[in-house]
Amino acid sequence: MPQLKHDWTEVVINVQHEMERLLGDYTSRKPPSVSFSPRAWAPAVDVYETAEEVVVLVELAGVTQDEIEVEVHGNVLIVKGERRDIKRGIRRSYSQMEILWGLFERSVVLPASVVTEETRAFYQDGFLEIVLPKAGRGTGHRIRVKGS
């Protein structure tokens, strides 16, 4: 009967240590220094309620008021539009790229039934505030965004 030169448990322990080292290397790597934006992005949104209203606040820095569309369908609010690259056409080399440009769309399920016809939208300093009065079921409705 052949004899093993090493105890098999030592081999298993060595393999385990090597796997831990490899996984540690993988998880500690830095992300690439340059990443590119996807085709569409979703802006940050806050949704809160008062006794009479549902309020949705959307962060849209760099988006002009004319590029924003707001719609309500049943209990879903949809905000969409486009943030255009302000330096379009200029040749440049990035060392970091985090600002997302292009088309965006964000859908939010509203926490209460609202009166879509009485919805108001205000845009100031890169924030879109949509105020939806609470009520019974509303139907689809497009909302005009007003400037400050």
Buried (B, 14 or more C-beta within 10 A) or exposed (E): EEEEEEEEEEEEEEEEEEEEEEEEEEEEEEEEEEEEBEEEBBBEBEBEEEEEBBEBBBEBEEBEBEBBBBBBEBBEBBBBBBBEEEEEEEEEEEEEEEEBBEBBBBEBEBEEBBBBEBBBBBBEEEBBBBBBBBBEEBEEBEBEBEEE
